[in-house]
Amino acid sequence: MGLIQEFQRADAERRKEVAVLAREVAASLGDFRKGDAERRREVAAMRADADAFVGHLHKVSAERRSEVATMIDDLAHLDADRRSDVAAMRADADAFVGHLHQVSAERRSEVATMIDDLAHLDADRRSDVAAMRADADAFVGHLHRVSGERRSEVATMIDDLAHLDADRRSDVAAIHSEVWGGAATARRAAPPHRAAASPPAPAVGEAVVTLRDVIFTYLAEHPDGAKLTQLEQDLNMARIKLAQAMRQLMEENKVEKRDLLYFAI
């Protein structure tokens, strides 16, 4: 009996323990079920949010895809335009470079022609200058030769004039001596009175020929008249000196001027 009672009592305790465990499990299962329902609701909410977000992403992605497609299309058109512009600019640049080469070749040809013309012109100028220099040297030599001849002629003329003037002065002195000497002898034979005294005969000095004498003689030898430049060349005298002497002769009424010619009176 005692063993059965102990077994029964142990079984009752086990049953109590099982009931406690069952209650604890039931309570745990209730909590789990309650938490599972909440988790289910949370998962459902999260899934709904995820679905909404995925839908939004799909919508935004579609819009972005459209925008990106439009942008790509715009970029393609822009690139085509840029390629067309670059091709046109390259064609214009090639045409301009070709024009520059053509113009440069023409300019080079013109410059070469101009340089050649300048070289020929310089050679002609040098030849002309050499010819002019030779003519000038020949003319200067001729001038020196003519000047020497004119100087010799003028010196001979001055010497002739000097001798002529000396002869004339000698003749005048002789005539003066004869005239005044005869009158003095007659007066000595007359009754003496000293009312008039005979002037002394002028002394015959050295003959002096001036530039005015030379000019007057030259004009006298040229009845058709002569220009001042002709006198300057033939007499080899400075024009200013000739002009001064000519002015004095005109004041003395020995020379007159008609237009550009001078005449001896």
C-alpha positions as CSV (number, residue, x, y, z in Angstrom):
1,M,0.0,0.0,0.0
2,G,2.6,2.4,0.9
3,L,4.3,2.0,-2.5
4,I,1.1,2.7,-4.4
5,Q,0.4,5.7,-2.3
6,E,3.9,7.0,-2.9
7,F,3.5,6.4,-6.6
8,Q,0.2,8.1,-6.6
9,R,1.5,11.0,-4.6
10,A,4.5,11.3,-7.0
11,D,2.2,11.1,-9.9
12,A,0.0,13.8,-8.4
13,E,3.1,16.0,-8.0
14,R,4.1,15.2,-11.5
15,R,0.7,16.1,-12.7
16,K,0.9,19.4,-10.8
17,E,4.3,20.1,-12.3
18,V,2.9,19.2,-15.7
19,A,-0.1,21.5,-15.1
20,V,2.3,24.2,-14.1
21,L,4.4,23.6,-17.1
22,A,1.3,23.5,-19.3
23,R,0.1,26.8,-17.9
24,E,3.6,28.3,-18.4
25,V,3.7,26.9,-21.9
26,A,0.2,28.1,-22.6
27,A,1.2,31.5,-21.2
28,S,4.4,31.5,-23.3
29,L,2.4,30.4,-26.3
30,G,-0.1,33.2,-25.7
31,D,2.7,35.7,-25.5
32,F,4.3,34.2,-28.6
33,R,1.1,34.3,-30.5
34,K,0.4,37.8,-29.3
35,G,4.0,38.8,-30.3
36,D,3.7,36.9,-33.5
37,A,0.5,38.8,-34.4
38,E,2.3,42.0,-33.7
39,R,5.3,40.8,-35.7
40,R,2.9,39.8,-38.5
41,R,1.3,43.2,-38.5
42,E,4.8,44.9,-38.4
43,V,6.0,42.7,-41.2
44,A,2.8,43.4,-43.2
45,A,3.4,47.2,-42.6
46,M,7.1,46.9,-43.6
47,R,6.1,44.8,-46.7
48,A,3.5,47.4,-47.6
49,D,6.1,50.2,-47.1
50,A,8.7,48.2,-49.1
51,D,6.1,47.6,-51.9
52,A,5.2,51.3,-51.9
53,F,8.9,52.3,-51.9
54,V,9.6,49.8,-54.7
55,G,6.7,51.2,-56.7
56,H,8.0,54.7,-56.1
57,L,11.4,53.6,-57.2
58,H,10.0,52.0,-60.3
59,K,8.0,55.2,-61.0
60,V,11.0,57.4,-60.3
61,S,13.3,55.1,-62.3
62,A,10.9,55.2,-65.2
63,E,10.9,59.0,-65.0
64,R,14.6,59.1,-64.7
65,R,14.9,56.6,-67.5
66,S,12.8,59.0,-69.7
67,E,14.8,62.0,-68.6
68,V,18.0,60.2,-69.2
69,A,16.7,59.0,-72.6
70,T,15.7,62.5,-73.4
71,M,19.1,63.8,-72.2
72,I,20.9,61.2,-74.2
73,D,18.9,62.1,-77.3
74,D,19.6,65.8,-76.7
75,L,23.3,65.0,-76.3
76,A,23.3,62.9,-79.5
77,H,21.7,65.8,-81.4
78,L,24.1,68.3,-79.7
79,D,27.0,66.1,-80.6
80,A,25.8,65.8,-84.2
81,D,25.4,69.6,-84.3
82,R,28.9,70.0,-82.9
83,R,30.3,67.5,-85.3
84,S,28.6,69.4,-88.2
85,D,29.9,72.7,-86.8
86,V,33.4,71.3,-86.4
87,A,33.3,69.9,-90.0
88,A,32.1,73.3,-91.3
89,M,34.8,75.1,-89.4
90,R,37.4,72.6,-90.6
91,A,36.2,73.1,-94.2
92,D,36.3,76.9,-93.7
93,A,39.8,76.7,-92.1
94,D,41.0,74.5,-95.0
95,A,39.6,76.9,-97.5
96,F,41.1,79.8,-95.7
97,V,44.5,78.1,-95.5
98,G,44.3,77.3,-99.2
99,H,43.4,80.9,-99.9
100,L,46.3,82.1,-97.8
101,H,48.7,79.8,-99.6
102,Q,47.3,81.1,-102.9
103,V,47.5,84.7,-101.8
104,S,51.0,84.0,-100.3
105,A,52.2,82.5,-103.6
106,E,50.7,85.5,-105.5
107,R,52.3,87.9,-103.1
108,R,55.6,86.1,-103.3
109,S,55.4,86.4,-107.1
110,E,54.5,90.1,-106.9
111,V,57.3,90.7,-104.3
112,A,59.8,88.8,-106.5
113,T,58.6,90.8,-109.5
114,M,58.8,94.0,-107.5
115,I,62.3,93.2,-106.2
116,D,63.4,92.4,-109.8
117,D,61.9,95.7,-111.0
118,L,63.6,97.5,-108.2
119,A,66.9,95.8,-109.0
120,H,66.6,96.8,-112.7
121,L,65.5,100.3,-111.6
122,D,68.5,100.5,-109.3
123,A,70.8,99.4,-112.1
124,D,69.2,102.0,-114.4
125,R,69.5,104.6,-111.8
126,R,73.1,103.7,-111.2
127,S,73.8,103.8,-114.9
128,D,72.0,107.1,-115.2
129,V,73.9,108.5,-112.2
130,A,77.2,107.2,-113.7
131,A,76.3,108.8,-117.0
132,M,75.3,112.1,-115.3
133,R,78.5,112.0,-113.2
134,A,80.5,111.5,-116.4
135,D,78.6,114.3,-118.1
136,A,79.1,116.5,-115.0
137,D,82.8,115.7,-114.9
138,A,83.0,116.4,-118.6
139,F,81.0,119.6,-118.2
140,V,83.2,120.7,-115.2
141,G,86.3,120.0,-117.3
142,H,84.8,122.0,-120.1
143,L,84.0,124.8,-117.7
144,H,87.5,124.7,-116.3
145,R,88.9,124.8,-119.8
146,V,86.5,127.5,-120.9
147,S,87.1,129.4,-117.7
148,G,90.9,129.2,-118.4
149,E,90.3,130.4,-121.9
150,R,88.0,133.2,-120.7
151,R,90.4,134.2,-118.0
152,S,93.1,134.4,-120.6
153,E,90.9,136.4,-122.9
154,V,89.8,138.7,-120.1
155,A,93.4,139.1,-119.0
156,T,94.4,139.9,-122.6
157,M,91.4,142.3,-122.8
158,I,92.3,144.0,-119.6
159,D,95.9,144.3,-120.7
160,D,94.8,145.8,-124.1
161,L,92.5,148.1,-122.3
162,A,95.3,149.2,-120.0
163,H,97.5,149.9,-122.9
164,L,94.7,151.7,-124.8
165,D,93.9,153.7,-121.7
166,A,97.6,154.6,-121.3
167,D,97.8,155.6,-124.9
168,R,94.7,157.7,-124.6
169,R,95.9,159.3,-121.5
170,S,99.2,160.0,-123.2
171,D,97.5,161.5,-126.2
172,V,95.2,163.6,-124.0
173,A,98.2,164.8,-122.0
174,A,100.1,165.6,-125.2
175,I,97.1,167.5,-126.6
176,H,96.6,169.3,-123.3
177,S,100.3,170.3,-123.1
178,E,100.2,171.5,-126.7
179,V,97.0,173.5,-126.2
180,W,97.8,175.1,-122.8
181,G,101.5,175.5,-123.6
182,G,100.8,177.6,-126.8
183,A,98.3,179.8,-125.0
184,A,100.8,180.6,-122.2
185,T,103.4,181.8,-124.8
186,A,100.9,184.1,-126.4
187,R,99.9,185.5,-123.1
188,R,103.5,186.2,-122.2
189,A,103.8,188.4,-125.3
190,A,100.7,190.4,-124.4
191,P,100.5,193.1,-121.8
192,P,101.0,191.6,-118.4
193,H,97.9,190.9,-116.4
194,R,97.3,187.9,-114.2
195,A,93.5,187.6,-114.6
196,A,93.6,184.0,-115.7
197,A,96.1,181.4,-115.0
198,S,96.5,178.3,-117.0
199,P,95.8,175.1,-115.1
200,P,98.7,172.8,-114.8
201,A,98.8,169.7,-117.1
202,P,97.6,166.6,-115.2
203,A,100.3,164.2,-114.5
204,V,100.2,161.0,-116.5
205,G,99.8,158.2,-113.9
206,E,99.6,154.5,-114.2
207,A,96.6,153.3,-116.2
208,V,93.8,151.7,-114.1
209,V,91.1,149.6,-115.7
210,T,88.0,149.0,-113.6
211,L,85.3,146.3,-113.8
212,R,82.9,148.9,-115.3
213,D,85.4,149.6,-118.1
214,V,85.5,145.8,-118.8
215,I,81.7,145.5,-118.8
216,F,81.2,148.6,-121.0
217,T,83.8,147.3,-123.5
218,Y,82.1,143.9,-123.5
219,L,78.6,145.4,-124.1
220,A,80.1,147.7,-126.8
221,E,81.4,144.6,-128.6
222,H,77.9,143.0,-128.4
223,P,75.5,145.5,-130.0
224,D,72.6,143.0,-129.8
225,G,72.9,143.2,-126.0
226,A,73.9,140.6,-123.4
227,K,72.3,139.0,-120.3
228,L,73.8,139.1,-116.9
229,T,74.3,135.3,-116.9
230,Q,76.2,135.6,-120.2
231,L,78.5,138.2,-118.7
232,E,78.9,136.0,-115.6
233,Q,80.0,133.0,-117.8
234,D,82.1,134.9,-120.3
235,L,83.9,137.1,-117.8
236,N,84.0,134.5,-115.0
237,M,82.9,137.1,-112.4
238,A,80.5,136.8,-109.5
239,R,77.0,138.0,-110.5
240,I,76.7,140.3,-107.5
241,K,79.8,142.2,-108.5
242,L,78.6,142.4,-112.1
243,A,75.2,143.7,-110.9
244,Q,76.8,146.4,-108.7
245,A,79.0,147.6,-111.6
246,M,76.1,147.4,-114.0
247,R,73.9,149.5,-111.7
248,Q,76.7,152.2,-111.5
249,L,77.0,152.2,-115.3
250,M,73.2,152.6,-115.6
251,E,73.3,155.5,-113.1
252,E,76.0,157.1,-115.3
253,N,73.8,156.6,-118.3
254,K,76.4,154.5,-120.0
255,V,74.3,151.3,-120.0
256,E,70.6,150.7,-120.4
257,K,68.5,147.6,-119.8
258,R,65.8,146.3,-122.1
259,D,63.9,143.3,-120.6
260,L,66.7,141.0,-119.7
261,L,69.4,142.4,-122.0
262,Y,71.9,145.2,-121.3
263,F,73.1,147.5,-124.0
264,A,76.0,150.0,-124.1
265,I,74.9,153.6,-124.9
